Amino acid sequence: MDVQLTNPIYKIVGQAADELGVRAFAVGGVVRDYFLQRHCTDIDFVCVGNGIELAKAAARLVGHNTEVHVFKNFGTASFHYRNGDENLQIEFVGARRESYHFESRKPVVTDGTLEDDQNRRDFTINAMAVSVNADSFGMLVDPFGGIQDLDKGIIKTPLEPGITFSDDPLRMMRAIRFATQLGFNIEPETFAAIRQYADRIKIVSAERITTELNKILLSPVPSIGFRLLMDARLLPIIMPDLAKMKGVDTVGQRGHKDNFFHTLKVLDNVAENSDDLWLRWTALLHDIGKPACKRYDEKLGWTFHGHEAKGSHMVKRIFTSLKLPLDAKMKYVEKLVMLHMRPIVLSEDIVTDSAVRRLLFEAGDDIEDLMTLCEADITSRNEQKVKRHLANFQLVRQKLKELEEKDHIRNFQPPISGEDIMKTFNLTPCREIGIIKDAIKDAILDGVIPNERESAWKMMMEEAQKLGLTPVEGC
């Protein structure tokens, strides 16, 4: 079978390979994506020879002072190549044979043949190669039936799966990630090997695991990946807090919903409406505090009081363990986990201006994301209940819009500052300043006074008088 390689870079690399007298092939993801008709911006080339020399020779043919980045320790090189509006990352490596030590996923690498290189690939669909030499340009080399597995929608290892996963346990995560991204099934023997060698994931760095988790989260239906991670026995190792959510406790005839599967439904709902990675992380963790807060009450049944606060406090520990960023992105997830019950409570009750102002004040610019999360969180099988909640959410949204336009509460800063109070009453930092500021803030959020300086100043004077404070002469 011949592959129609139209991008000029293939002929360029082929010419460079012919000049060096080596065989070169496009390999891996770019070949897979060609048959899946998916756009690919990373093109990998393997040559039976020195990959770094091939990269330099190809860069000379590209011209334009193309800079080659060499990674000598890995025997690889790369450069950027622009073709029209496309900006491609072109990578080169020499064909290699790999062997592994049990306690590490870092291989001992030696030079090898194309066959050796294809043997070391993770899955059959990633082990296909296409020649770029002039005498065989476009010829497909597919020793493991990758084309057939693409047609069947199957993730399968080229060699015995136990060896593949024991050698490099990250491939277990990659199998699940590809199955999630592509909507493929993992071949039964391959999946059985993942379950058998799940414990080997412990030798993989958190950063590598999290890279795969992020790709799963950004997939069209991310729940597929988390179901597979649970079934493969990987989730209790890499995210034990999430795994603890699975299962239903009952007392008599009274049980609660399975919070793990509820979470996956919320995650998919969010994925339908947002491609933001951190909102998807929020959906995954929004009920993470429920196992710790689960209680049974004879009158109320199962309760999870305070799970939003507990879950918000757990976010930093989870982010730390997964080596996720501990910056504004984490703060965003903490905040939305903490607030995710607030719009739901509003949707079940009378929507008061005061409650909506407070929600807008606390959510700030993230209010739209919070509303998206909360609407996704309505997963009841009772269609009437879902319709009622969603209709009430529309009322909440309308109130949010009206009050923001009128009162400018989003990212609200009180019109009277602590410095104003200190200067007016000749104070150093003290609790009275906080009391006055909180009184003004609450009055504005409750609609008692407008969000303006004159009204706030008057209230400052009234509250100061209650506290026995006297203004400096002239203030």
C-alpha positions in Angstrom: 0.0 0.0 0.0 1.3 3.5 -0.9 0.6 6.6 1.2 0.1 9.9 -0.4 2.6 12.2 1.3 1.9 15.7 0.0 3.8 18.0 2.4 7.1 19.0 0.9 9.0 18.1 4.1 8.7 14.4 3.2 10.5 14.8 -0.1 13.1 17.1 1.6 13.9 14.5 4.3 13.9 11.7 1.6 16.4 13.7 -0.5 18.6 14.2 2.6 18.4 10.5 3.4 19.4 9.5 -0.1 22.4 11.9 -0.1 23.5 10.3 3.2 22.9 6.8 1.9 20.4 5.9 4.7 16.9 4.6 4.8 14.4 7.0 6.4 10.7 6.7 7.3 7.9 8.8 8.7 6.7 6.9 11.7 4.2 6.8 14.6 1.5 9.3 15.2 1.7 11.1 11.8 1.1 7.8 10.0 -1.8 6.8 12.3 -3.4 10.3 11.9 -3.0 10.1 8.1 -5.3 7.1 8.0 -7.7 8.6 10.6 -7.8 11.8 8.6 -6.7 13.8 11.6 -4.5 16.8 11.4 -1.0 16.3 12.8 1.5 19.1 13.6 4.3 16.8 14.9 6.1 14.6 12.3 8.6 12.0 13.5 11.2 10.5 11.2 13.3 7.4 12.0 16.4 6.5 10.0 18.5 3.4 9.9 21.6 5.4 10.8 22.3 8.7 12.6 19.1 10.7 13.2 21.0 13.8 14.2 23.0 13.8 11.0 19.8 13.4 9.0 18.2 16.3 10.8 21.1 18.6 10.0 21.1 17.5 6.3 17.4 18.1 6.0 17.7 21.5 7.7 20.3 22.5 5.1 17.9 21.6 2.3 15.1 23.5 4.0 17.3 26.6 4.1 16.2 29.9 5.7 18.9 29.3 8.4 16.7 26.5 9.9 18.0 25.9 13.5 18.4 22.3 14.5 18.0 21.5 18.2 20.1 18.5 19.2 19.5 16.3 22.2 22.7 14.3 22.2 21.9 12.2 25.3 18.8 10.9 23.6 20.2 10.7 20.1 17.5 12.9 18.7 17.2 16.2 16.9 14.4 18.5 15.8 13.6 21.7 14.0 10.5 23.8 13.1 9.3 23.8 9.5 6.8 26.2 8.1 4.6 25.2 5.2 2.2 27.9 4.3 0.1 28.5 7.4 1.3 25.3 9.0 4.1 25.4 11.7 5.3 21.9 12.1 7.6 20.3 14.7 9.9 17.8 12.8 11.8 15.3 14.9 14.5 12.7 14.0 15.9 9.7 15.7 18.0 6.7 14.6 16.4 3.3 14.6 17.0 1.7 17.9 16.7 -1.4 20.1 15.7 -1.0 23.7 16.1 -3.1 26.9 14.8 -2.3 30.3 15.7 -2.8 34.0 12.8 -3.8 36.2 13.1 -0.9 38.6 13.2 1.8 35.8 11.3 2.8 32.7 14.5 4.3 31.2 15.7 1.9 28.5 19.2 0.9 27.6 19.4 2.0 23.9 21.5 0.5 21.1 21.4 1.0 17.4 19.0 -1.2 15.6 17.0 -1.9 12.4 13.7 -0.6 11.3 12.2 -3.8 12.6 13.8 -3.3 16.0 12.4 0.2 16.1 8.9 -0.9 15.2 9.1 -3.7 17.8 9.7 -1.1 20.6 6.6 1.0 19.7 3.8 1.0 22.2 0.8 0.0 20.0 0.2 -1.5 16.6 -1.5 1.7 15.4 1.7 3.7 16.3 4.1 1.2 14.8 3.4 1.9 11.1 6.1 3.5 9.0 6.1 5.1 5.6 9.3 5.3 3.4 10.5 8.7 2.2 13.5 7.5 0.1 13.0 8.2 -3.6 13.0 4.6 -4.7 10.2 3.6 -2.3 8.5 6.9 -1.5 5.1 6.4 0.2 5.5 2.7 0.8 3.8 1.6 4.0 5.6 -0.8 6.3 3.1 -2.3 8.7 4.4 -5.5 10.3 1.8 -5.8 13.1 -1.5 -5.0 11.2 -1.9 -1.5 12.4 -4.2 -0.7 9.5 -6.5 -3.5 10.4 -6.6 -2.4 14.1 -7.4 1.1 13.0 -10.3 -0.2 11.0 -11.5 -2.3 14.0 -10.9 0.5 16.5 -8.6 -1.5 18.6 -5.7 -0.6 20.9 -3.2 -3.5 20.9 0.5 -3.9 21.7 2.8 -5.1 18.9 4.6 -7.6 21.2 3.4 -9.6 24.2 1.5 -7.0 26.3 3.0 -8.0 29.6 6.5 -7.3 28.4 5.3 -4.0 26.8 3.7 -2.7 30.0 6.3 -4.1 32.5 9.1 -2.5 30.5 7.4 0.9 30.3 4.3 1.2 32.6 3.5 4.7 31.2 2.2 2.8 28.2 -0.8 1.6 30.3 -1.8 5.2 30.7 -1.2 5.9 27.0 -3.4 2.9 26.0 -6.3 4.3 28.0 -5.6 7.8 26.7 -5.7 6.7 23.1 -8.8 4.6 23.7 -10.5 7.8 25.1 -9.3 10.2 22.5 -10.1 7.9 19.5 -13.2 6.1 20.9 -11.4 2.8 20.5 -11.6 -0.4 22.5 -8.5 -1.9 24.2 -8.0 -5.5 23.0 -8.9 -7.9 25.8 -5.4 -9.5 26.2 -3.9 -6.0 26.3 -6.3 -4.8 28.9 -5.8 -7.9 31.0 -2.1 -7.1 31.0 -2.8 -3.6 32.2 -4.8 -4.9 35.1 -2.0 -7.4 35.9 0.8 -4.9 35.9 -1.1 -1.9 37.3 1.1 -1.7 40.3 4.1 -1.0 38.0 2.7 2.6 37.4 4.3 3.5 40.7 7.7 3.8 39.0 6.4 6.5 36.6 6.8 10.1 37.6 3.8 12.2 38.6 4.5 14.6 35.8 4.2 11.9 33.1 1.0 10.5 34.6 -0.5 14.0 34.8 0.3 14.7 31.1 -1.8 11.6 30.2 -4.6 12.6 32.7 -4.8 16.1 31.1 -5.1 14.5 27.6 -7.9 12.2 28.9 -9.7 15.2 30.4 -9.5 17.1 27.1 -10.9 14.2 25.2 -14.4 14.5 23.7 -15.9 12.1 26.3 -13.4 12.0 29.2 -15.5 9.7 31.3 -14.4 6.8 29.1 -10.8 7.2 30.3 -11.7 7.4 34.0 -13.9 4.3 33.8 -11.1 2.5 32.1 -8.6 3.7 34.7 -10.9 2.4 37.5 -11.5 -1.0 35.7 -7.7 -1.3 35.1 -6.9 -0.9 38.8 -4.8 2.2 38.0 -7.1 4.9 39.5 -6.8 3.8 43.1 -3.0 4.2 42.7 -2.8 7.5 40.9 -5.9 9.2 42.3 -7.0 7.4 45.4 -9.4 10.2 46.5 -11.4 9.9 43.3 -11.4 6.1 43.5 -12.9 6.2 47.0 -16.0 7.9 45.6 -17.1 4.7 43.8 -19.8 2.5 45.5 -23.1 2.9 47.3 -23.7 2.4 51.0 -27.2 1.4 52.1 -29.0 1.4 55.4 -32.2 -0.7 55.1 -33.7 0.4 51.8 -32.0 3.8 51.8 -28.9 4.2 49.6 -27.2 7.2 48.0 -26.2 7.6 44.3 -22.8 6.4 43.3 -20.7 9.6 43.5 -18.0 8.4 41.2 -20.4 7.8 38.2 -22.2 11.0 39.0 -18.9 12.9 38.8 -18.1 11.3 35.4 -21.6 12.4 34.2 -20.9 15.9 35.4 -17.5 15.9 33.7 -19.0 14.8 30.4 -21.7 17.5 30.7 -19.0 20.1 31.2 -17.0 18.7 28.3 -20.0 19.3 26.0 -20.0 23.0 26.9 -16.3 23.9 27.6 -12.9 22.8 26.4 -11.2 24.6 29.3 -8.9 22.1 31.1 -9.2 23.7 34.5 -13.0 23.8 34.4 -12.9 20.0 33.6 -10.5 19.5 36.5 -13.1 21.3 38.7 -15.8 19.0 37.4 -13.7 16.0 38.3 -13.0 17.2 41.8 -16.2 19.1 42.6 -17.6 16.3 44.9 -14.2 14.9 46.0 -15.0 15.8 49.7 -18.1 13.6 49.8 -16.6 10.4 51.1 -15.1 12.2 54.1 -18.4 14.0 54.8 -20.8 11.1 54.3 -23.2 10.5 57.2 -26.4 8.7 57.7 -29.3 10.4 59.4 -32.5 8.5 60.4 -34.7 11.4 59.2 -32.8 12.7 56.3 -31.0 9.6 55.0 -27.5 10.0 53.6 -26.0 13.5 53.8 -22.8 15.1 52.6 -22.9 18.4 54.6 -19.9 20.5 54.1 -18.4 18.4 51.3 -17.8 21.6 49.2 -15.5 23.1 51.9 -13.8 19.8 52.5 -13.3 19.2 48.8 -11.9 22.7 48.3 -9.4 22.1 51.0 -8.3 18.8 49.4 -7.5 20.4 46.0 -4.1 21.6 47.0 -3.0 18.2 48.3 -4.3 16.5 45.1 -2.6 19.1 42.8 0.6 18.7 44.8 0.7 15.0 44.5 0.0 15.1 40.7 2.6 18.0 40.2 -0.2 20.2 38.8 0.5 24.0 39.1 -0.1 25.5 42.5 -0.9 28.9 41.1 -4.0 30.8 40.0 -5.2 27.7 38.2 -5.3 25.8 41.4 -7.0 28.7 43.2 -9.6 28.8 40.4 -10.4 25.1 41.0 -10.5 25.6 44.8 -12.9 28.5 44.5 -15.3 26.8 42.1 -15.3 23.6 44.2 -16.1 25.7 47.3 -18.9 27.6 45.5 -20.5 24.8 43.4 -23.4 24.3 45.8 -24.4 27.9 45.9 -26.2 28.3 42.6 -27.9 25.0 43.2 -29.3 26.2 46.5 -30.4 29.3 44.8 -32.2 27.3 42.1 -34.1 25.4 44.8 -35.2 28.5 46.7 -36.5 32.0 46.1 -33.8 33.9 44.2 -33.2 37.0 46.3 -31.1 40.0 45.1 -29.0 39.7 48.2 -28.0 36.0 47.6 -27.2 36.7 44.0 -25.1 39.7 44.9 -23.1 37.6 47.3 -22.6 34.9 44.7 -21.4 37.4 42.1 -19.1 39.0 44.7 -17.5 35.7 45.6 -17.3 34.2 42.1 -16.1 37.4 40.3 -15.0 36.8 36.7 -15.5 33.0 37.1 -19.3 33.3 37.5 -20.0 32.0 34.0 -17.8 28.9 34.6 -19.5 28.3 37.9 -22.9 28.4 36.3 -21.7 26.0 33.6 -20.5 23.6 36.3 -23.7 23.8 38.3 -25.9 23.2 35.3 -23.8 20.2 34.5 -24.2 19.0 38.1 -28.0 18.4 37.6 -27.9 14.7 36.7 -31.2 13.5 38.2 -33.2 10.8 36.4 -36.3 12.8 37.3 -36.8 14.8 34.1 -39.2 17.2 35.8 -36.7 18.0 38.5 -34.0 18.6 35.9 -36.3 21.0 33.9 -37.2 22.8 37.1 -33.6 23.3 38.2 -32.5 24.4 34.7 -35.4 26.9 34.5 -34.4 28.3 37.9 -30.8 28.6 36.8 -32.0 30.8 34.0 -33.6 33.0 36.6 -30.4 33.1 38.5 -28.5 34.0 35.3 -31.0 36.8 34.6 -30.6 38.2 38.1 -26.8 38.0 37.8 -27.0 40.1 34.6 -29.4 42.7 36.0 -27.6 43.2 39.3 -24.1 43.3 37.7 -25.3 46.0 35.3 -26.9 48.0 38.2 -24.6 47.4 41.1 -21.2 46.5 39.5 -20.6 43.8 42.1 -18.3 41.5 40.1 -14.7 41.9 41.5 -16.3 44.5 43.8 -14.0 46.7 45.9 -15.7 48.6 48.7 -15.8 52.3 48.0 -14.3 52.9 51.5 -10.8 51.5 52.1 -9.1 50.5 55.3 -6.7 53.4 54.6 -9.7 55.8 54.5 -10.9 54.5 57.9 -7.4 54.8 59.5 -6.9 58.3 58.2 -10.4 59.5 59.3 -10.1 58.2 62.8 -6.4 58.3 63.3 -6.1 54.5 63.7 -3.3 52.0 63.3 -4.3 48.5 62.0 -6.9 47.1 64.4 -10.1 45.0 64.5 -12.4 48.0 64.4 -11.3 48.7 60.8 -12.4 45.2 59.8 -15.7 45.6 61.5 -16.5 48.8 59.7 -15.4 47.4 56.3 -17.5 44.3 56.7 -20.5 46.3 57.7 -20.2 48.4 54.6 -19.6 45.4 52.4 -22.6 43.5 53.8 -24.9 46.5 53.5 -24.0 46.9 49.8 -24.4 43.2 49.1 -27.7 43.1 50.9 -28.9 46.2 49.0 -29.2 48.3 52.1 -27.0 51.1 50.5 -25.9 51.6 46.9 -22.3 50.8 45.8 -21.1 54.4 46.0 -18.7 56.4 48.1 -21.1 58.9 49.6 -23.5 56.3 51.1 -20.6 54.2 52.2 -18.9 57.2 53.9 -22.1 58.0 55.8 -22.4 54.4 57.0 -18.7 54.4 58.0 -19.4 57.4 60.3 -22.5 55.6 61.8 -20.6 52.4 62.5 -17.6 54.2 63.9 -19.9 56.1 66.3 -21.3 52.7 67.6 -17.7 51.7 68.3 -16.9 54.9 70.1 -14.5 56.2 67.4 -14.2 60.0 66.9 -13.1 61.4 63.5 -10.1 63.6 63.2 -10.9 67.3 63.0 -11.5 68.3 59.4 -12.6 64.8 58.2 
